[in-house]
Structures are given as structure tokens and as C-alpha cells.
Amino acid sequence: MRTVPRTRRRRAASLLGVPVVLALVLGGCAPLPGDTQPEPGAAPTAATSTGSASDGVSATDDGVQGSASEDTAQQQADQKAADDAAKKAAEQKAAEKAKKAAEKKAAEKKAAEKEAAEEAAAQEAADQKAAEEAAAKKAADERDKMLAYGDSGARVVALQERLQELGYFLLDADGSFGPATQQAVWALQKAAGQYRDGVVGPKTQAALDDGVRPQAHSSSGKVVEIDLERQLLMTVENGQVTRIFNASSGNGDTYEAKGRTYHATTPHGSFAVYMERDGMHESTLELGSMYRPKYFSGGYAVHGSPSIPPYPASHGCVRVSNSAINWLWDSWGMPHGTPVILY
């Protein structure tokens, strides 16, 4: 409560006393109606002299005290409002700080995840590159070990000698991978059931190392056996295969000759050489030239040709290389009556 200065109380009492004195002077100190006239010379009573002054001071104190209470309440309200505003500002500041911290943490996490992803991608790319380089090196190493058409040298000589040892037809081991060596490699790949590319890679080398060679079907005498499924011609003596040749028989297509339609098929069965032509002979159906043909059934013959691919390609005859048909005529002997078995 605000304290009223004593001078103010004195000033209020003095001001209150002025009307009283004036009233006494003007009224000749006449008593008010109903009042009792005091005895002359009698002293005024305490109640009379002090009552009005006390009443005046009390009224003034109540007014001052009421104003002080209002001021205090206002101050308290203002202080509370200020405290509430400060608290709200502090809370807002804390919320903003927490939001910024969360955003910073999220950004750092995102950056870390991005960096980790980039590192993983870089590692994956490095691993992929390493794998590709390893595969390329392995392929290069394998190519260096391979032998193919056009190669030459000691490794080709070793290849040719191994082919000869296994019975695949090849006259000379001259160290040059040419058509004759290619024919022998095709025959080996056919016997091994491999893809016929004429390249000595790991699989073909394994067939060489394992000594792969076909088995005969016949058991006695000198016989020419033709495996149409594998496209191989073999010379067989008493059940033993002595030479193996790359061959090409009928391709199964339909063709026209002299106004008639034919199917390029090669017959299956057991036959024998019944006719031969020692030299170049033209087909009676005008299908081309045949070198030194050995006929075994109708117009079907085993003959030499400059083109013997590793697949069926003829009109029905069985093609072998010119050097092979020469060997059959001149070295092995394939006279009239020689059995020819096709399966």
C-alpha cells in the first residue's frame, strides 16, 4: 500500500478546519439547532473538537488507499502481461531453435545418406570395372592359348600331330593352320558334339587331350561308314576306325533340275560302290562338277569338292575334300564292291 505523506494529512486537516472557523465567526458561535449550549467558560469536549478532524482524515486516507490499490493491481497486471509475453517469446525462440536443430540434423542425415550412396555407387562401378578387366584379361589369355585359321608355329605343329595321332585326316604337320587343318578340327568338334567353329579353344583342346574319336558300327572288313547325324565319313578296318573326315551331305531342301522337283536328302542304309569316275565329272542333273566320284546308290556318290562346310550343304551326295578323295582312291583303296554304310 502506498503511504500518504504526513504533510498532506496536515494540509487536509487545516483546510477542513477553515470552514469550521468561518462558521463560528459568522454565526457568532451560535449552536446548531438541537445542539446543547455549553456553559460559558466551559471547555469544549474532546469529541466535539476531534470528531470532525478525524472524519476528514479518514475519508482522505480511504481515497488515497483506493488509488494505491488500483495502481498496484495495474502494476501486477502489467507485470504478469510482461512475464507472459517474455515466456511466450522464450517458448517461441526455443521452438525455432529446436526446429532449426531438427532441420540441420535432417540435412546432415540426408547428406550422409547421399554420400554413402555415392560411395556405394562408386564402389559398385569400381567392382564392375575390375570384373570387366578381369574378364577381358581372361578372354585375352584364352585367346592367346587358342589356335585358329591363319595361325602358325610350333603350337600348330603340336595340334596337327595330335590330330593325326587320333586318326583325323591331315596329310602334313607343316605348322600352318590352313584349310586342311581346319577340316580336321571341324571333324574333331563334330565327334565331340561341340560347336563347329574350327577354333581350338579350351573345349576343343580338352577333346584333343581326352582323345575323342568316333566308334565304328561295322565289325569286319574294309568299310566306309558315314555318320549323317554328325556329318562324318570314316574308313573302318575290322571294326577299327582308321581315318575320320569332315563331310557334308544333303541339306534337305527342295530344288528344281531339268523340269523336275527333287529333295536334297541322302539315303540311309547299307550299300556298296558300284561305279566310279576317275576325274572331274559333271552331274547328269546339271547340278555341278564332282571330283573323282564313287557311286554307291543311283546318282548318290562320295566325291571331292573344294567346299565342304561343317554342316549339310549338298544336293544329296556326300562331299569330302579333294585331298581326302585322293587318299581314298590312291592310298586306302575304295574299289568296286567296297561297303558303304550310312546311318
C-alpha positions in Angstrom: 0.0 0.0 0.0 1.3 3.5 -0.9 1.9 5.7 2.2 0.5 9.2 2.2 3.0 11.8 3.3 2.2 13.4 6.7 2.3 16.9 5.3 -0.6 16.0 3.0 -2.6 14.9 6.0 -1.8 18.1 7.9 -2.8 20.2 4.9 -6.1 18.4 4.6 -6.8 18.9 8.3 -6.0 22.6 8.0 -8.3 23.0 5.0 -11.0 21.2 6.8 -10.7 23.5 9.8 -11.1 26.7 7.8 -14.9 26.3 7.2 -15.4 25.5 10.8 -13.7 28.7 12.0 -15.6 30.7 9.4 -18.8 29.2 10.5 -18.1 30.0 14.1 -17.2 33.6 13.3 -20.1 34.2 11.0 -22.6 32.5 13.3 -21.3 34.1 16.4 -20.5 30.6 17.5 -24.3 30.0 17.7 -25.1 26.5 18.4 -26.8 24.5 15.7 -30.4 23.5 16.2 -30.7 20.7 18.6 -27.2 21.2 20.0 -26.8 21.9 23.7 -25.3 25.3 24.5 -22.3 24.7 26.6 -21.8 26.6 29.8 -19.9 29.9 29.5 -16.3 29.3 30.1 -16.7 25.6 29.7 -14.0 23.9 27.7 -15.1 22.2 24.5 -15.4 18.4 24.7 -12.9 16.1 23.1 -15.5 14.6 20.9 -16.5 18.0 19.5 -13.0 19.2 18.8 -11.6 16.0 17.3 -14.6 14.3 15.7 -14.7 16.4 12.6 -11.0 16.3 12.1 -10.9 12.5 12.4 -13.7 12.2 9.9 -11.9 14.4 7.4 -8.6 12.5 7.6 -10.3 9.1 7.4 -12.1 10.0 4.2 -8.9 11.2 2.6 -7.0 8.1 3.6 -9.6 5.8 2.0 -9.4 7.7 -1.3 -5.6 7.5 -1.3 -5.6 3.9 -0.3 -8.1 3.0 -3.1 -6.0 4.8 -5.7 -2.9 3.0 -4.4 -4.6 -0.4 -4.7 -5.6 0.3 -8.2 -2.1 1.3 -9.1 -0.7 -1.9 -7.5 -3.3 -4.1 -9.4 -2.4 -2.4 -12.6 1.3 -2.8 -12.0 0.7 -6.5 -11.2 -1.4 -7.0 -14.3 1.3 -5.2 -16.4 4.0 -7.3 -14.8 2.0 -10.5 -15.5 1.4 -9.5 -19.1 5.1 -8.7 -19.5 6.0 -12.1 -17.9 3.6 -13.9 -20.2 5.0 -12.2 -23.2 8.5 -13.0 -22.2 7.6 -16.6 -21.5 5.8 -16.8 -24.9 8.8 -15.3 -26.7 11.1 -17.7 -24.9 9.0 -20.6 -25.9 8.8 -19.4 -29.5 12.6 -18.9 -29.5 13.1 -22.4 -28.1 10.7 -23.9 -30.7 12.5 -22.1 -33.5 15.8 -23.3 -32.2 14.5 -26.9 -31.9 13.1 -26.6 -35.5 16.5 -25.4 -36.8 18.3 -28.2 -35.0 15.9 -30.8 -36.4 16.3 -29.3 -39.9 20.1 -29.3 -39.5 20.0 -32.9 -38.3 17.8 -33.9 -41.2 20.0 -32.1 -43.7 23.1 -33.8 -42.2 21.4 -37.2 -42.4 20.4 -36.6 -46.0 23.9 -35.5 -46.9 25.4 -38.6 -45.1 22.9 -40.9 -47.0 23.8 -39.2 -50.3 27.5 -39.5 -49.6 27.0 -43.2 -48.6 25.0 -43.8 -51.8 27.7 -42.1 -53.9 30.4 -44.2 -52.2 28.4 -47.4 -52.8 27.8 -46.4 -56.5 31.5 -45.6 -56.9 32.4 -49.0 -55.3 30.0 -50.8 -57.5 31.4 -49.1 -60.6 34.9 -50.0 -59.5 33.9 -53.6 -58.8 32.2 -53.7 -62.2 35.3 -52.3 -63.9 37.5 -54.7 -62.1 35.3 -57.6 -63.1 35.3 -56.4 -66.7 39.0 -56.0 -66.7 39.4 -59.5 -65.2 37.1 -61.0 -67.8 38.9 -59.2 -70.6 42.2 -60.4 -69.3 40.9 -63.9 -69.0 39.5 -63.7 -72.5 42.8 -62.4 -73.8 44.7 -65.2 -72.1 42.3 -67.7 -73.5 42.6 -66.2 -77.0 46.4 -66.4 -76.6 46.0 -70.1 -75.9 43.6 -70.6 -78.8 44.6 -71.7 -82.3 42.6 -70.7 -85.3 42.8 -70.4 -89.1 45.8 -68.5 -90.2 48.0 -69.3 -87.1 51.3 -70.9 -87.4 54.3 -72.1 -85.4 55.2 -74.9 -83.0 51.8 -75.0 -81.3 50.1 -75.6 -84.7 52.6 -78.4 -85.3 51.7 -80.0 -82.0 48.0 -79.6 -82.8 48.4 -81.2 -86.2 50.4 -84.1 -84.8 47.8 -84.8 -82.2 45.0 -84.8 -84.8 47.0 -87.3 -86.9 47.6 -89.4 -83.9 43.8 -89.6 -83.2 43.1 -90.5 -86.9 41.6 -87.2 -88.1 42.6 -86.8 -91.7 45.5 -84.5 -92.2 48.4 -85.2 -94.5 51.1 -82.9 -93.3 52.1 -81.4 -89.9 53.6 -78.3 -91.5 52.9 -75.8 -88.7 50.4 -73.8 -90.9 46.8 -73.7 -89.8 45.2 -73.8 -93.3 42.1 -75.4 -94.9 43.3 -79.0 -94.3 43.9 -78.3 -90.5 40.5 -76.6 -90.3 38.8 -79.6 -91.9 40.4 -81.9 -89.3 39.4 -79.6 -86.4 35.8 -79.5 -87.6 35.8 -83.3 -87.7 37.1 -83.4 -84.1 34.4 -80.9 -82.9 31.7 -83.0 -84.7 32.9 -86.1 -83.0 32.9 -84.3 -79.6 29.5 -82.9 -80.2 30.8 -79.3 -79.9 30.0 -76.1 -81.8 31.8 -76.3 -85.1 33.8 -73.1 -85.3 37.2 -74.5 -86.3 38.9 -72.8 -83.4 40.9 -74.8 -80.9 39.7 -73.3 -77.6 39.5 -74.8 -74.1 36.7 -77.3 -75.0 38.3 -78.5 -78.3 41.7 -78.7 -76.5 40.0 -80.9 -73.9 38.6 -83.1 -76.6 42.2 -83.4 -78.0 43.6 -84.2 -74.6 40.9 -86.8 -73.9 41.4 -88.5 -77.3 37.9 -88.1 -78.5 37.1 -90.2 -81.6 34.0 -91.9 -83.1 33.4 -95.6 -82.8 32.7 -98.0 -85.7 29.4 -99.7 -86.4 30.8 -102.5 -88.5 33.0 -105.2 -87.2 34.8 -106.8 -90.2 36.4 -105.9 -93.5 37.1 -102.6 -95.0 34.1 -100.4 -94.8 33.2 -96.8 -95.4 30.9 -95.5 -92.7 29.1 -92.2 -93.0 27.5 -90.7 -89.8 24.9 -88.4 -91.3 23.9 -87.0 -87.9 27.4 -85.9 -87.1 28.4 -85.3 -90.8 31.5 -87.6 -90.6 32.9 -90.1 -93.0 35.2 -92.8 -91.6 37.3 -95.6 -93.0 36.9 -98.7 -90.9 39.0 -101.9 -90.9 37.8 -104.9 -89.0 35.8 -102.7 -86.6 38.5 -100.1 -86.0 38.3 -96.6 -87.3 41.4 -95.7 -89.2 40.6 -92.2 -90.6 38.0 -89.6 -89.8 36.9 -87.0 -92.4 34.8 -83.9 -92.3 31.9 -84.4 -94.6 28.8 -82.6 -95.9 25.6 -84.4 -97.1 22.1 -83.4 -98.4 20.7 -80.3 -96.8 17.1 -81.4 -97.1 16.0 -78.5 -99.3 13.8 -78.8 -102.4 15.3 -77.9 -105.7 14.5 -78.0 -109.4 16.5 -79.8 -112.0 15.6 -80.4 -115.7 12.0 -79.5 -115.0 11.5 -81.9 -112.1 11.4 -81.3 -108.3 13.8 -83.1 -106.0 14.6 -83.2 -102.3 18.2 -82.8 -101.3 18.4 -85.8 -99.0 21.0 -88.5 -98.5 19.7 -92.1 -98.2 20.3 -94.2 -95.0 21.2 -97.9 -95.3 23.9 -100.3 -96.4 25.2 -100.0 -100.0 28.4 -100.7 -102.0 30.5 -98.9 -104.5 29.1 -99.8 -108.0 30.5 -97.1 -110.2 33.3 -94.5 -110.2 34.7 -91.8 -112.4 38.4 -91.0 -112.1 38.5 -87.3 -112.7 36.1 -84.4 -112.9 32.6 -85.5 -113.7 29.6 -83.3 -114.4 26.3 -84.1 -112.8 23.7 -85.6 -115.1 21.2 -83.3 -113.4 23.4 -80.3 -114.2 24.0 -79.7 -110.5 27.7 -79.0 -110.9 31.0 -80.9 -111.0 32.1 -83.8 -108.9 35.7 -84.7 -108.4 36.5 -88.5 -108.7 33.1 -89.7 -107.5 32.5 -93.1 -106.1 28.8 -94.0 -106.6 27.1 -96.2 -104.1 23.3 -95.8 -104.9 21.8 -94.4 -108.0 23.1 -90.9 -108.6 24.5 -90.7 -105.0 28.2 -90.7 -104.6 31.1 -89.9 -102.3 33.1 -87.2 -104.2 35.7 -84.5 -103.8 34.7 -80.8 -103.6 36.5 -77.5 -102.9 33.7 -76.6 -100.5 33.0 -78.8 -97.5 31.4 -76.7 -94.8 30.8 -78.2 -91.3 27.0 -78.6 -92.0 24.8 -80.3 -94.6 25.1 -78.4 -97.9 24.9 -80.8 -100.9 22.0 -82.0 -103.2 22.3 -85.5 -101.7 25.9 -86.7 -102.4 28.5 -86.9 -99.7 31.2 -84.3 -100.1 34.8 -84.6 -98.8 37.9 -82.5 -99.6 39.7 -83.2 -102.8 42.8 -84.3 -100.8 40.5 -86.7 -98.9 39.0 -88.3 -102.0 42.5 -88.7 -103.5 43.6 -90.5 -100.3 40.5 -92.8 -100.6 41.3 -93.6 -104.2 45.1 -93.8 -104.1 46.1 -94.7 -100.6 43.4 -96.6 -98.8 41.6 -98.0 -101.8 37.9 -97.9 -102.3 37.3 -100.2 -105.3 34.0 -101.6 -106.6 32.2 -103.6 -104.0 33.5 -101.6 -101.0 30.6 -101.5 -98.5 29.2 -98.0 -97.7 27.0 -97.8 -94.6 25.1 -94.6 -93.9 23.3 -94.0 -90.6 
